[in-house]
C-alpha cells in the first residue's frame, strides 16, 4: 500500500509524486547473528534525491534514515512503514510505503 501527498511550491519544478513512489521499495533482511534484529533499507530508483525517511517498525518504536535496523522483543509479523520525503527545486513529495515482515 502507498499513501502519498505532494505539494507544488513552484509551478515550473513540479514532479510526479506517484511515479516516484512506484520506484521506491522497502528491503529487509534478518541479522545473521540475531534473528530478532532486522536490517531495513529504502531502495529508491528515481531521478531525484531522498531527503528524509521516517520509519515505524510496527511495535511502537520509530527510527530515521535511508538504512536502519531494529531489534524486536519477540517473533511475529509486523507492519513496517517508511515515510519517504523527496525534494527537487521548489517542489516536495512525501509518501508512505508499507510492508509486512516476519521476525522469527
Secondary structure, 3 states (H helix, E strand, C coil): CEEEEEEECCHHHCCCHHHHHHCEEEEEEECCCCCCEEEEEEEECCCCEEEEEEEECCCCCEEECCEEEEECCCCEEEEEEEEEEEEECCEEEEEEEEEEEEEC
